[in-house]
Amino acid sequence: MIERLSVREPAVAMQLHGLMQAAYKVEAQLLQDSDFPPLRRTLQKLSTAQSRFFGVSEHGNLHAAIELVVLRTEVYIDALVVS
């Protein structure tokens, strides 16, 4: 089931940050990029983001997440990660 994630909750932010870091490490390796910008995103920056986050969890483990930036009449996908 898809559910909204509250990155203000430390446990949620930590789990999401871990998923994002793992996914972006794979992407950086595939792109052969040793300084991949998404890997520089800190837990602090994630937990204070103004974006909306949704995720798919199973047995308490987060397996996929999407970050949406909502403007007045538009919605942008800012991140999409899976394990």
C-alpha atoms as one frame of an Amber mdcrd trajectory, in Angstrom:
protein
   0.000   0.000   0.000   1.223   3.510  -0.790   1.293   5.817   2.207   2.391
   9.362   2.893   5.710   9.564   4.710   6.351  12.141   7.415  10.020  13.034
   7.184   9.627  15.108  10.358   9.523  11.801  12.261  13.162  10.795  12.875
  12.627   7.061  12.303  10.843   7.678   8.987  13.473  10.171   7.828  16.283
   7.744   8.714  14.661   4.869   6.842  13.953   7.043   3.788  17.467   8.500
   3.824  18.924   4.980   3.963  16.813   3.864   0.995  17.767   6.947  -1.011
  21.465   6.559  -0.264  21.436   2.875  -1.262  19.545   3.564  -4.497  21.718
   6.526  -5.440  24.929   4.578  -4.775  23.827   2.058  -7.402  22.930   4.845
  -9.825  26.264   6.588  -9.234  28.118   3.341  -9.946  26.178   2.793 -13.158
  26.924   6.341 -14.263  30.537   6.029 -13.067  30.093   9.254 -11.123  32.223
   9.512  -7.993  30.545  12.775  -6.898  26.850  12.108  -7.523  24.884  15.121
  -6.145  21.936  13.164  -4.640  24.406  11.318  -2.399  25.299  14.646  -0.757
  21.796  15.092   0.641  22.010  14.908   4.395  19.474  13.479   6.803  18.980
  17.010   8.151  18.164  18.408   4.691  15.805  15.523   3.999  13.965  15.927
   7.298  13.352  19.630   6.655  12.330  19.301   2.997   9.118  21.019   1.926
   8.372  18.235  -0.569   5.744  15.551  -0.129   6.936  11.983   0.238   5.070
   8.736  -0.352   6.359   5.218   0.079   5.690   1.520  -0.166   6.581  -0.586
   2.857   6.323  -4.255   3.666   6.800  -5.718   7.140   8.069  -2.351   8.367
  10.707  -2.029   5.645  10.534   0.825   3.152  11.053  -0.533  -0.373  10.165
   2.399  -2.616   9.573   6.119  -2.281   8.690   9.130  -4.364   9.333  12.782
  -3.578   6.922  15.298  -5.073   7.296  19.049  -5.340   3.868  20.640  -5.449
   3.498  24.099  -6.953   0.255  25.976  -7.528  -0.880  24.105 -10.626   1.955
  21.629 -11.174   3.476  18.617  -9.491   7.049  17.521 -10.157   8.708  14.222
  -9.329  11.906  15.237  -7.570  13.033  11.729  -6.629  11.955   8.134  -7.209
  13.890   5.352  -5.492  13.474   1.609  -5.026  15.411  -1.088  -3.252
